[in-house]
Amino acid sequence: MAIYEIGIMARATWNLHSLNNEGTVGNVTEPRTIVLADGSKTDGISGEMLKHIHSYALWEIEENKEQNFCEACRILKPYRANWEKVVIEGKGKGKKTEEDIIKVVKGALTKCELCDLHGFLVENPPTSRSSCIEFGWALGIPEIQDTPTIHRDIHLHTRVEPGLKAKQEGGQEEGEEAQRTAQTIFHRPTRSGVYAVISVFQVWRLGRNDVNCEYVDGIDRKHRYQLALKAYQTMFLRPEGAMTATRLPHTEDFNGVIVYSETNQPVPVISPLKDDYINELKQIQEKLGNGKIKLVEFNGLADFVEKLNELIEQEPYRIS
């Protein structure tokens, strides 16, 4: 069995986290606020943050970083393939041909798993590779069965710093040990709730040069496929985003569905914002017919890990 695409749609319950924020204004850190189609506002964690969490998990669990990552990805620099200053010899700084670009992309895919899976941008010659792994925003579900699920608060914190020496009454300084302290006040958010999560893994694109639509020889596509699935497991077992040094999420639940296809049928994506999203996916499965897509439900993190383990030993699809 070969896997063409995998989609993950789930509801994650995260308590007291601050995984993604708008920024800091003065001494106040503002949480993300998202407006939905019906005009309602809710909490959100950007797809950029979720993609960052996945790519970091992928980097962390790869044992042979020296051999399987490029110089930039070995040290997690965002420049990716461009860090290598990839320039075609003998062409100068002039316009590059399609053959030059094919050579650059082939070199990047051959050398680096992370560039293959998560994409890259090269300035010279100008080219890019779109990611094989896609994330949408994690959206706070405003209500489940008429009960609010998203809760946000801003907490006051202080930092105490040594300041000027304190003085006794009458203006005389106290001993050398006595000091006045300067107090810094700042405000940080925490959020709790149930979040709709969506992601798609385009397995068929692994090791494929999108410029000439050919697969690069000598790439261990199955290893990269397995690494990506293990990174999915890792990122939800322990999310590593913003402020996790002091606001590590209390993960309470993670349930949903894994959709995958074994033929060249793109997987459908239905938002878990919708209460009956799994039932709708089952209807789509039936309407498409002929086993075009398959659904695997999971209930809890352990079950999610087990269900992905069942897919890990399969082969990545290759377009003829």
C-alpha positions in Angstrom: 0.0 0.0 0.0 1.3 3.5 -0.9 0.1 6.7 0.7 -0.7 9.6 -1.6 -1.9 12.2 1.0 -2.7 12.4 4.6 -5.1 14.9 6.3 -5.4 15.4 10.0 -8.5 17.1 11.4 -8.9 17.3 15.2 -10.1 19.1 18.3 -7.3 19.8 20.8 -8.0 20.9 24.3 -5.2 23.1 25.6 -5.3 24.7 29.0 -3.4 27.8 30.3 -1.2 28.2 27.2 0.1 31.2 25.3 1.4 29.5 22.3 1.0 32.4 19.9 0.6 36.2 20.5 0.0 39.4 18.4 3.0 41.1 20.1 3.8 43.4 23.0 2.5 47.0 23.3 4.2 48.7 26.2 4.2 46.2 29.0 1.2 44.2 27.8 1.4 41.1 25.6 -1.7 40.7 23.4 -3.1 37.2 22.5 -4.2 36.4 18.9 -7.7 37.3 18.0 -9.4 35.8 15.0 -12.7 36.8 13.2 -14.7 33.8 11.9 -17.1 33.8 8.9 -20.2 34.6 11.0 -18.4 37.7 12.5 -17.7 36.1 15.9 -14.3 36.6 17.4 -12.3 33.8 18.9 -8.7 32.8 19.9 -6.2 31.5 17.4 -2.8 29.9 17.0 -1.3 30.7 13.6 -0.5 28.0 11.0 3.0 29.5 11.0 3.4 28.6 14.7 2.1 25.1 14.1 4.4 24.6 11.2 7.3 25.9 13.3 6.4 23.4 16.0 6.3 20.5 13.5 9.6 21.5 11.8 11.3 21.8 15.2 10.0 18.3 16.2 11.2 16.9 12.9 14.7 18.4 13.5 14.8 17.1 17.1 13.9 13.5 16.3 16.3 13.1 13.3 19.3 11.3 14.7 21.7 11.9 11.9 21.5 15.7 11.5 25.0 16.0 9.9 24.1 13.7 7.0 20.4 14.5 6.5 20.2 18.3 6.9 21.9 21.1 5.0 24.2 23.5 6.8 21.4 26.0 7.6 18.8 23.4 8.8 21.4 21.8 11.0 21.4 24.9 13.1 17.8 25.8 12.4 18.5 29.0 10.5 15.5 30.3 8.4 17.6 30.9 5.3 17.4 27.3 4.4 19.1 26.4 1.1 20.1 30.0 0.5 22.5 29.7 3.5 24.7 27.6 1.2 24.9 30.6 -1.3 23.8 28.3 -4.1 25.0 29.9 -7.4 25.6 28.0 -10.6 29.2 28.1 -11.6 30.2 30.1 -14.7 26.9 31.9 -14.9 27.8 35.0 -12.9 25.0 37.1 -11.6 23.0 37.2 -14.8 19.6 35.6 -15.6 19.6 31.8 -14.8 18.0 29.2 -17.1 15.4 26.7 -16.2 18.2 24.1 -16.2 20.1 26.1 -13.6 17.0 26.2 -11.4 16.4 22.5 -11.8 20.0 21.9 -10.6 19.6 24.1 -7.6 16.3 22.5 -6.5 17.8 19.0 -7.1 20.8 19.8 -4.9 18.7 21.1 -2.1 16.3 18.1 -2.1 19.2 15.6 -2.3 21.0 17.2 0.6 18.3 18.1 3.1 15.1 16.4 4.5 13.9 19.6 6.1 14.1 21.6 2.8 12.3 18.8 1.1 9.5 18.5 3.6 9.0 22.2 4.7 10.1 24.1 1.6 12.7 26.8 1.0 13.5 30.0 -0.8 16.7 30.6 -2.9 17.7 34.1 -4.0 20.3 33.2 -6.6 19.0 31.8 -8.9 15.5 32.9 -7.7 13.5 29.8 -7.0 11.5 28.3 -4.2 9.9 25.0 -3.1 6.5 25.0 -1.5 6.0 22.9 1.7 4.8 19.3 1.5 3.2 19.9 4.9 0.4 22.5 5.4 -1.3 23.8 8.5 -4.3 26.0 8.9 -4.9 28.2 12.0 -5.8 26.4 15.2 -9.1 28.1 15.9 -10.8 28.3 19.2 -14.2 26.7 19.0 -16.5 29.5 20.4 -19.2 27.1 21.6 -19.9 23.3 21.9 -23.5 22.5 22.5 -24.2 26.1 23.4 -21.5 26.1 26.0 -18.6 28.6 25.7 -15.2 26.8 25.4 -12.7 29.6 25.0 -11.5 31.4 28.1 -8.8 34.2 28.1 -7.3 36.2 30.8 -4.5 38.7 31.3 -2.3 38.2 34.4 -0.2 40.8 36.2 3.5 39.9 36.9 6.3 41.8 38.4 10.1 41.7 38.2 12.1 43.1 41.1 15.5 44.6 40.4 18.2 46.0 42.7 18.1 49.8 42.8 19.5 52.7 44.9 20.5 52.3 48.5 17.6 52.9 50.8 17.9 55.8 53.3 17.0 55.9 57.0 14.7 58.5 58.4 16.6 61.8 58.4 18.3 61.1 55.1 21.1 58.8 56.4 21.9 55.8 54.3 21.5 52.4 55.9 24.1 49.6 55.7 25.7 48.5 52.5 23.4 45.5 52.2 20.2 47.6 52.3 18.9 48.6 48.9 15.8 50.0 47.4 14.3 47.8 44.7 12.9 48.8 41.4 9.7 47.0 40.4 8.8 46.3 36.7 5.2 45.5 36.0 4.1 43.5 32.9 0.9 41.8 31.7 0.9 38.3 30.1 -2.1 36.4 28.6 -3.2 32.8 29.2 -5.9 31.0 27.2 -7.8 27.8 27.7 -10.1 26.1 25.3 -10.9 23.6 22.5 -9.2 24.3 19.2 -10.0 23.1 15.7 -6.7 21.9 14.0 -6.2 21.0 10.3 -3.2 19.8 8.5 -2.4 18.1 5.1 0.7 16.1 4.3 1.3 15.8 0.5 3.3 12.6 0.6 3.4 12.2 -3.1 5.6 15.3 -3.5 8.5 13.9 -1.3 11.7 14.1 -3.3 10.0 15.4 -6.4 11.5 18.4 -8.2 8.5 20.6 -8.9 10.4 22.5 -11.7 10.8 19.5 -14.0 8.2 17.3 -12.3 10.7 14.5 -11.8 11.7 12.6 -8.7 15.3 13.0 -7.6 17.2 9.6 -7.5 19.0 8.4 -4.4 16.6 10.0 -1.8 15.2 7.8 0.9 11.6 8.9 0.6 10.3 6.4 3.1 12.6 7.7 5.8 11.4 11.2 5.2 7.8 10.1 5.2 8.2 8.3 8.5 10.1 11.2 10.0 7.2 13.6 9.1 4.6 11.3 10.8 6.7 10.9 13.9 7.0 14.7 14.0 3.2 14.9 14.0 3.1 12.6 17.0 5.8 14.6 18.8 4.3 18.1 18.2 0.9 17.1 19.7 2.4 15.1 22.6 4.3 18.2 23.6 3.6 21.5 21.9 6.6 23.8 21.8 5.5 27.3 20.9 5.7 30.8 22.4 6.1 31.3 26.1 6.3 27.5 26.9 9.1 28.3 29.4 6.4 29.6 31.7 3.1 28.6 30.0 3.6 25.0 28.9 0.1 23.9 27.7 -1.9 21.5 29.8 -3.0 19.1 27.1 -6.3 17.6 28.2 -7.6 15.9 25.1 -6.9 15.4 21.4 -9.5 13.7 19.2 -10.5 13.6 15.6 -9.9 11.8 12.3 -7.0 10.9 10.0 -8.0 10.9 6.3 -5.7 9.3 3.7 -5.7 8.3 0.1 -3.9 5.5 -1.7 -4.7 6.8 -5.2 -4.1 10.3 -6.7 -7.1 11.7 -4.8 -6.5 14.8 -2.8 -7.9 14.4 0.7 -10.8 16.6 1.7 -10.5 19.0 4.6 -13.6 19.8 6.7 -13.1 22.2 9.7 -13.5 20.7 13.2 -15.3 24.0 13.9 -18.3 22.1 12.6 -19.8 19.8 15.2 -20.5 17.0 12.7 -17.3 17.3 10.6 -16.5 13.6 10.9 -20.0 12.6 9.7 -19.6 14.9 6.7 -16.2 13.3 5.9 -17.9 9.9 6.0 -20.5 11.1 3.6 -17.8 12.4 1.2 -16.0 9.1 1.5 -19.2 7.3 0.4 -20.0 9.7 -2.4 -16.5 9.5 -3.9 -16.7 5.7 -3.8 -14.2 3.1 -4.9 -12.1 3.5 -1.7 -10.9 6.9 -2.9 -10.3 8.0 0.7 -10.1 6.2 4.0 -10.9 7.5 7.5 -9.4 6.5 10.8 -10.9 8.1 13.9 -8.9 8.6 17.1 -9.8 9.4 20.6 -7.0 10.7 22.8 -3.3 11.2 22.2 -2.3 7.6 22.8 -4.9 6.5 20.1 -3.6 9.2 17.8 0.0 7.8 18.1 -1.2 4.3 17.5 -3.2 5.2 14.4 -0.2 7.0 12.9 2.0 4.0 13.7 -0.3 1.9 11.6 0.5 4.2 8.6 4.2 4.7 9.2 5.2 1.4 7.7 3.4 2.1 4.4 5.2 3.4 1.3 5.1 7.0 0.0 3.1 7.3 -3.3 5.1 7.9 -6.5 3.5 9.5 -9.6 4.5 7.5 -12.7 
